[in-house]
Amino acid sequence: MSRTFDAIIIGAGQAGPSLAGRMTGAGLSVAIVERHLFGGTCVNTGCMPTKTLVASAYAAHLARRGAEYGVILDTPPRIDMPKVKERAALVSANSRRNIETWLRGMKGCTVLTGHARFESADRMRVGDDVISAPRIFLNVGGRAVVPDMPGIGDISYLTNTSILGLDTVPKHLVVIGGSYIGLEFAQMHRRFGAAVTVVEKGPHLVSREDEEVSEAIRDILVAEGIEIRTGAECIRFAPHPEGIAVGVDCTSGAPEIIGSHVLLAVGRRPNTDDLGLDKAGVATDARGYIEVDDSLASNVPGIWAIGDCNGRGAFTHTAYNDFEIVAANLLDGETRKVSDRIPAYGLFIDPPLGRVGMTLAQAHASGRPLLVGHRPMTRVGRAIEKGETLGFMSVIADAETRRILGAAILGTSGDEAIHGILDMMNAGAPYDRLLRAVPIHPTVSELIPTMLGDMRAPN
């Protein structure tokens, strides 16, 4: 069956459904194609289930600390892992169902299930259906990388997707990769009761962060009993009677770790290898990401790439902003650009890290004259009251323009407090404006103006 639409959207992740809503609202006919689960990575294997698990792990951690707050439990808390898993799955299922219901009830939107592949630059096949449109939007997301490490084919391993299916606590979880995804799973499973070892090739965890941030994160995890092995140049695997032997060549520590489970958390790759992009002439880079310009248009007129598959952002919020950029430019007559976006993200360990803009290393490399501010969470009243004083907040500004270049808040509510700084950066205002603010007490955010009032040239 052959059908023609005003637009085709491939993938019902964060950007796709909202774009379908805007386009059908403008009177356009839209086909949206989803081959598996509505909602994409965030709803099914990313933010929603993992942050639900993080919340369960936090509850377990707080229960164990109850005596510190004068709350006495007669017995140590126990983990009902099937219930933990069920809770996370329910959160995802509810969101997935709501998205699918919204799309199927959307006037002017045709929902197709199946795998879409290009037959030409304006025509795609989905099973027995051939669909065409002058505008095609690729919102196909990504998946976990499985590295070609020695012995990887001889063992059973977990990815960020399959680990969500665990209904028992691992005896010893070995996490390969010391970055954002790996560290969240490492801490949550340690709090569920597993022994946990994190193996990282580089010299520091979360290597894109400043060393001060990386080392503070390491201290937080080590204090909870997580073993950290950095500088692991050669990682290899082999079956073992007690599970899996993980060989590591590190600067210190035993050369082999015996784990019951191995989680691979070494990065992600775009789902672009089976779309037939060659038949449409769509260009990709060496890693498979679709090459796009500042408006998210590919090299082929009429084809855009939005979300994780374009390599211009790896987060739910950047995917949604991709939708906003495309919709504004095509439907509202605006000229919005990806390069206008200020990078911001979080690491959702406990305490969380909120990050925006440049790191200190990047700011130094820019050659600007700098001012920096710093405040430990031990001097934040709200953190003291909560008994959660790990971490610090820091900010970097241009000494001449006095505009904020970047900031990090590693500490309780850091993922929320960072937005005050992000808002100032988006407004393009000098940091002096924040000095005149009257923030709410007691909060973490109230100490940001205090920190800005003590800005100094870096050492």
C-alpha angles and dihedrals in degrees: 000000000000123000135172126215137177090242140006122207118194111204133025097226127124098304103034104066094044090050090050089052093052094046096046088046087058090055097259125137113238136189115200118192125201121177099189131354125009113234099042126226098331096056099036112029106000136046103359102048095034096048088047088055090046088055091052090049090050090052090053091048093049091048090055089051093048095113090060088064095042093259109130121199117199092216133023113267117264127213117234095199096182088055091047090052092045092052093053092045092051093052090053094044094052092051092044092051093048092052093048092046091050093051096045090050094046113115110236094017123113115197118209124185119208142063116307123211131177120250092175138344093285103025132073136179123223108181106298093347124094113197130183137187139162089236124049124179120196113209097160101139126201146270140218120288115238104206122220095242123156111276096008090127092054098061141056112246139179130232128195086271103047095042088067087069095063113117094175130059112252115244091221121000116199111199116202106206128040100217137099103302095037095050094050091054091042094056096040093052092045087055090048087057106266125134105241134198123184117205117197127178094209128072093251139035117252090012096196090068127082113272091248090059093044093051093047090053090050091052091051093052096042090052088060092053100263114144114224121203113186129174091044099161097171119037119182137168138214136167114262132189089245095044125282130354112217113196116206133179103209133158089250140009135051116323092230135046122197112212134175091214135020123207117198108212104158102125144295137267131208122257093237103109097088103040097092091243090162090065089056094041093238113162123226132185126243092278095050099257115143110248112236137175127233091285092051093251117144124225089269115077111243096024123101132178119213132178129013096340094072098060092230095109139359102206140087091242093052090049090052090048088053087059090049092051094049094044094047093049097045101035107024103039093242129138106224122167137200090227089065089065116105109219113242133159145147139235106214102209115121113292092030128224119230113194133184135172125339128002116231090256091054091047091052090049090055090066094230122142104253143208121196135193129196136182129173117227088237085076095051111098095208091054091049092050091051093046090237107116102146118124137017144243125240137176137191126205138179105256093215103043093027089219118143114253100183147333143195128203112187105178146069110331090002091136090059101035092055090070093075088062093042090053091052091050092050090050090052090227125150114253090246087080089068091053089068094050121111103216125195118266129251100029138112090240093061090072093059094081089046090053091047090052089063100050115151140173110273118256 
